Amino acid sequence: MKVLGNIIWLVFGGIEIALEYIVGSVALMVTIIGIPFGLQSIKLALLALWPFGTRVRRKVSHGCLSSVMNVVWFFVGGAWIWLTHMFFGVLFYITIIGIPFGKQHFKLAHIALTPFGHEVV
């Protein structure tokens, strides 16, 4: 069922969402300061390609660096990506068939808002 869900996800917008992350990643990696943000964006692009069957959990961090990076990420582009996922999540929740896809968008929206300090399992 996960494979079928991922194939349908790719056909109905998963590739576009992943491209959004990759374009943002390339734009962020132009500068040396943006490289950590670009790497996180690539991880999110891979998650956006195959969201069904993956879980995201919080990593135990012993410092405040991930919090600082999340604040910077929010202002650099995380808010726009979050809005995109929220829009598509609400749009998919309108129909009964789209509810699983809406759930995946809401999962991705949570990660897009604060990507540092999470790991994909």
TALINMO-V409444 format. One record per run of one state. SS is the DSSP state (helix for helix, strand for strand, loop for the rest). FROM is the first residue (numbers start at 0). LEN is the number of residues. Records with the same first field share a line. If there is no record, write none. Layout:
# TALINMO-V409444
SS->FROM-LEN  FROM-LEN
This chain:
# TALINMO-V409444
loop->0-1  28-6  49-6  58-6  93-5  113-4  120-1
helix->1-27  34-15  64-29  98-15
strand->55-3  117-3
